[in-house]
Amino acid sequence: MGEAATFTNRGIAYQTVGSGSRIVIALPGIGDTRSSYRRLAPLLAEASCTVHMMDLRGHGESKADFQTYTSEDIGDDVVAFLEEADLDDVTIIGNSVGAAAAVHASLQSARVDRIVSLSGFVSDPPRFAIMRPMLALAFARPWGRTMWRKYRKSLFATLPPDLDQNQIEIYDNLGETGRLRAMRQMMCASKVAIAGRLQEVTVPALIAMGAKDPDFPDPGIEAKRQADLLGGKNQLVMIEGAGHYPQIERPDETACAIVAFIQSTGLHGA
């Protein structure tokens, strides 16, 4: 994953790429690490962005001894980092569960000026109450890591050349103390409170959805639903050929969409 991570005062690990004037926080999804942005962050850095790639609590090199692992917790970790680093006019990119965290952070801090839902979940999937106990069992020890490795690979519509090595890194990371527990708790945490506040979001949002994302019955319909529900001036783009991880599968197209969005919204999301 490159140079060693720095740690915030909450024990959240992050790695910075670039030194441009546009500040970006990049949040991965459940079961992933900041390496999820290994292909996208350098492209954003070339477009005058400073990208802080974060490990979610319990994941990567972040601490794994938290009591709770909700989307609100992740969003609060981001807000704490923005305060600690004194960052303003910030764009938060959230892949998968990171999108719900980005929504929460935008509601908590005026430092957030735009968000990107990158094949993101901003509400619970259908039949979540029924699925929750099954998720907890499917990803329990001793088989949980193997199950996640298989399921994660199925979410790619286009396989990147370094996927096998990355899968090994993710598998090994989940073997560290507390990390599989953190992933399960995050999977089973409801987003219902965040979903109930989507209309309160006033900052612009880009909904960038993998056109072949298997996590949604119809990715296009889900992208439009999010664009309609979020309360700001929103944009929508489908990333052709991508599944659940556009930042890995189609980094060039994803970077172009994000940079265009940041440029179009200008300073303070105007």
C-alpha positions as CSV (number, residue, x, y, z in Angstrom):
1,M,0.0,0.0,0.0
2,G,3.0,2.3,-0.2
3,E,4.3,4.5,2.5
4,A,3.4,3.8,6.1
5,A,0.1,5.2,7.4
6,T,-0.2,8.0,9.9
7,F,-2.7,7.7,12.8
8,T,-5.3,10.2,13.9
9,N,-5.9,10.6,17.6
10,R,-8.8,8.1,17.3
11,G,-6.5,5.4,16.1
12,I,-7.7,5.7,12.5
13,A,-5.0,5.0,9.9
14,Y,-4.7,7.1,6.7
15,Q,-2.2,7.6,3.9
16,T,-1.9,10.8,1.9
17,V,-1.3,11.0,-1.9
18,G,-0.7,14.3,-3.6
19,S,-0.3,17.8,-2.4
20,G,-2.8,19.8,-4.4
21,S,-5.3,22.4,-3.2
22,R,-8.4,20.2,-3.5
23,I,-8.9,18.1,-0.4
24,V,-10.3,14.6,-0.8
25,I,-11.1,12.0,1.9
26,A,-11.4,8.5,0.4
27,L,-13.4,5.9,2.4
28,P,-13.3,2.2,1.3
29,G,-16.1,-0.3,1.9
30,I,-16.7,-3.0,4.5
31,G,-13.9,-5.6,4.5
32,D,-11.6,-3.4,2.5
33,T,-8.6,-1.2,3.2
34,R,-7.3,2.1,1.9
35,S,-5.6,0.1,-0.8
36,S,-9.0,0.2,-2.5
37,Y,-7.9,3.6,-3.8
38,R,-4.4,2.5,-4.9
39,R,-5.3,3.1,-8.6
40,L,-7.6,6.1,-8.2
41,A,-5.7,8.3,-5.8
42,P,-2.6,8.9,-8.0
43,L,-5.0,10.0,-10.8
44,L,-6.7,12.5,-8.5
45,A,-3.4,13.7,-7.3
46,E,-2.5,14.5,-10.9
47,A,-5.6,16.7,-11.0
48,S,-4.4,18.9,-8.1
49,C,-6.0,16.9,-5.3
50,T,-4.6,15.9,-1.9
51,V,-6.1,12.5,-1.2
52,H,-6.3,11.1,2.3
53,M,-7.1,7.4,1.9
54,M,-8.5,6.1,5.2
55,D,-8.8,2.7,6.8
56,L,-12.2,2.3,8.4
57,R,-12.2,1.6,12.1
58,G,-11.3,-2.1,12.7
59,H,-9.9,-2.4,9.1
60,G,-6.4,-2.1,7.6
61,E,-4.1,-0.5,10.1
62,S,-6.8,1.2,12.2
63,K,-7.5,0.1,15.7
64,A,-9.9,-2.8,16.1
65,D,-11.0,-2.4,19.7
66,F,-14.0,-0.1,19.2
67,Q,-17.3,-1.0,20.8
68,T,-19.4,-0.1,17.8
69,Y,-18.9,0.0,14.0
70,T,-21.8,1.9,12.5
71,S,-21.8,4.2,9.5
72,E,-22.3,7.1,11.9
73,D,-19.2,6.0,13.7
74,I,-17.2,6.1,10.5
75,G,-18.6,9.5,9.6
76,D,-17.7,10.8,13.1
77,D,-14.1,9.5,12.6
78,V,-13.9,11.5,9.4
79,V,-15.2,14.7,11.1
80,A,-12.7,14.2,13.9
81,F,-9.9,14.0,11.4
82,L,-11.1,17.1,9.6
83,E,-11.0,19.0,12.9
84,E,-7.6,17.6,13.8
85,A,-6.1,18.4,10.5
86,D,-8.1,21.7,10.1
87,L,-9.3,20.9,6.6
88,D,-12.0,22.8,4.8
89,D,-13.8,22.6,1.4
90,V,-13.5,18.8,1.6
91,T,-14.8,16.2,-0.9
92,I,-15.6,12.8,0.7
93,I,-15.6,9.8,-1.6
94,G,-17.4,6.8,0.0
95,N,-17.4,3.4,-1.7
96,S,-20.1,1.0,-0.5
97,V,-20.8,1.6,3.2
98,G,-18.4,4.6,3.0
99,A,-21.2,6.5,1.1
100,A,-23.5,6.4,4.2
101,A,-20.6,7.6,6.3
102,A,-20.0,10.4,3.9
103,V,-23.7,11.4,4.2
104,H,-23.4,11.5,8.0
105,A,-20.2,13.5,8.0
106,S,-21.8,16.1,5.7
107,L,-24.6,16.5,8.1
108,Q,-22.2,16.9,11.0
109,S,-19.6,19.3,9.6
110,A,-19.6,22.5,7.6
111,R,-16.1,21.5,6.5
112,V,-17.6,19.0,4.0
113,D,-18.6,20.7,0.8
114,R,-19.4,17.8,-1.5
115,I,-19.8,14.0,-1.4
116,V,-19.4,11.1,-3.8
117,S,-21.4,8.0,-3.5
118,L,-19.2,5.5,-5.3
119,S,-21.3,2.4,-5.8
120,G,-22.5,3.3,-2.4
121,F,-25.1,2.2,0.1
122,V,-26.9,5.1,1.8
123,S,-29.7,2.9,3.2
124,D,-30.3,-0.8,4.2
125,P,-30.7,-3.3,1.3
126,P,-34.1,-5.0,0.9
127,R,-34.9,-7.6,3.5
128,F,-32.0,-6.4,5.7
129,A,-33.7,-7.6,8.9
130,I,-33.8,-11.1,7.6
131,M,-30.3,-11.0,6.2
132,R,-28.6,-9.6,9.3
133,P,-28.4,-12.9,11.3
134,M,-27.3,-14.8,8.1
135,L,-24.5,-12.3,7.5
136,A,-23.3,-12.7,11.1
137,L,-23.1,-16.4,10.6
138,A,-21.6,-16.4,7.1
139,F,-18.7,-14.3,8.1
140,A,-18.0,-15.9,11.5
141,R,-14.8,-17.8,12.3
142,P,-13.3,-20.1,11.2
143,W,-14.7,-19.7,7.7
144,G,-15.4,-16.0,7.6
145,R,-12.2,-14.9,5.9
146,T,-12.6,-17.5,3.1
147,M,-16.2,-16.5,2.6
148,W,-15.4,-12.9,2.3
149,R,-12.6,-13.5,-0.2
150,K,-14.9,-15.4,-2.5
151,Y,-17.8,-13.0,-2.2
152,R,-15.5,-9.9,-2.7
153,K,-14.2,-11.3,-5.9
154,S,-17.7,-11.8,-7.2
155,L,-18.4,-8.1,-6.9
156,F,-15.9,-7.3,-9.6
157,A,-17.2,-7.0,-13.2
158,T,-13.6,-6.4,-14.5
159,L,-10.7,-8.1,-12.7
160,P,-7.7,-5.8,-12.2
161,P,-4.3,-7.2,-12.9
162,D,-3.2,-7.1,-9.2
163,L,-6.5,-8.6,-7.8
164,D,-4.9,-11.9,-6.6
165,Q,-2.3,-10.1,-4.6
166,N,-4.8,-7.7,-3.2
167,Q,-7.1,-10.5,-2.2
168,I,-4.2,-12.1,-0.2
169,E,-3.6,-8.8,1.6
170,I,-7.2,-8.5,2.5
171,Y,-7.4,-12.1,3.7
172,D,-4.3,-11.7,5.8
173,N,-5.5,-8.4,7.3
174,L,-8.8,-10.0,8.4
175,G,-6.8,-12.7,10.3
176,E,-5.5,-10.0,12.7
177,T,-7.2,-9.8,16.1
178,G,-10.5,-8.1,16.1
179,R,-10.8,-7.4,12.4
180,L,-13.3,-10.1,11.3
181,R,-15.5,-9.1,14.3
182,A,-15.3,-5.5,13.2
183,M,-16.3,-6.4,9.7
184,R,-19.3,-8.5,10.9
185,Q,-20.5,-5.8,13.2
186,M,-20.2,-3.2,10.4
187,M,-22.2,-5.5,8.0
188,C,-24.9,-5.9,10.6
189,A,-25.3,-2.2,11.5
190,S,-28.4,-0.6,10.1
191,K,-28.3,2.6,8.1
192,V,-31.9,3.4,8.8
193,A,-31.2,6.6,10.7
194,I,-29.0,7.9,7.9
195,A,-31.5,6.9,5.3
196,G,-34.1,9.0,7.1
197,R,-32.0,12.1,6.8
198,L,-31.0,12.0,3.1
199,Q,-33.2,15.0,2.3
200,E,-31.3,17.1,4.9
201,V,-28.1,16.9,2.9
202,T,-27.5,20.2,1.2
203,V,-24.1,19.8,-0.3
204,P,-23.8,18.6,-3.9
205,A,-23.5,14.8,-4.4
206,L,-22.1,12.8,-7.2
207,I,-23.6,9.3,-7.5
208,A,-21.1,7.3,-9.5
209,M,-22.4,3.8,-9.9
210,G,-20.7,0.8,-11.5
211,A,-23.1,-0.1,-14.3
212,K,-22.6,-3.8,-13.6
213,D,-22.6,-3.7,-9.8
214,P,-24.0,-7.0,-8.7
215,D,-24.9,-5.7,-5.2
216,F,-27.9,-3.9,-6.7
217,P,-30.7,-5.5,-8.8
218,D,-30.6,-2.5,-11.1
219,P,-27.6,-0.2,-10.5
220,G,-29.1,2.5,-12.7
221,I,-32.4,2.6,-10.8
222,E,-30.5,2.7,-7.5
223,A,-28.3,5.6,-8.7
224,K,-31.3,7.6,-9.7
225,R,-33.0,6.8,-6.4
226,Q,-30.0,8.2,-4.5
227,A,-29.8,11.3,-6.7
228,D,-33.5,12.0,-6.1
229,L,-33.4,11.4,-2.4
230,L,-30.3,13.4,-1.5
231,G,-31.2,17.0,-0.9
232,G,-28.4,18.9,-2.7
233,K,-27.8,19.7,-6.3
234,N,-26.7,16.2,-7.5
235,Q,-25.1,14.6,-10.5
236,L,-25.2,11.0,-11.7
237,V,-22.8,9.0,-13.8
238,M,-22.7,5.3,-14.6
239,I,-19.2,3.8,-14.8
240,E,-19.5,1.4,-17.7
241,G,-17.9,-2.0,-17.3
242,A,-17.5,-1.6,-13.5
243,G,-18.9,-3.6,-10.7
244,H,-18.9,-2.7,-7.0
245,Y,-15.4,-1.2,-7.1
246,P,-15.2,1.4,-9.9
247,Q,-12.1,3.0,-8.3
248,I,-10.2,-0.3,-8.9
249,E,-11.9,-1.6,-12.0
250,R,-12.2,1.7,-14.1
251,P,-9.9,4.2,-12.3
252,D,-9.5,6.5,-15.3
253,E,-13.2,6.9,-16.0
254,T,-13.9,7.2,-12.3
255,A,-11.2,9.9,-11.8
256,C,-12.6,11.9,-14.7
257,A,-16.1,11.9,-13.3
258,I,-14.9,12.9,-9.8
259,V,-12.6,15.7,-11.1
260,A,-15.3,17.1,-13.3
261,F,-17.7,17.0,-10.4
262,I,-15.3,18.9,-8.1
263,Q,-14.6,21.5,-10.8
264,S,-18.3,22.0,-11.6
265,T,-19.3,22.6,-8.0
266,G,-16.4,25.0,-7.3
267,L,-15.4,26.4,-3.9
268,H,-17.8,25.6,-1.1
269,G,-20.0,23.4,-3.3
270,A,-21.3,26.4,-5.2
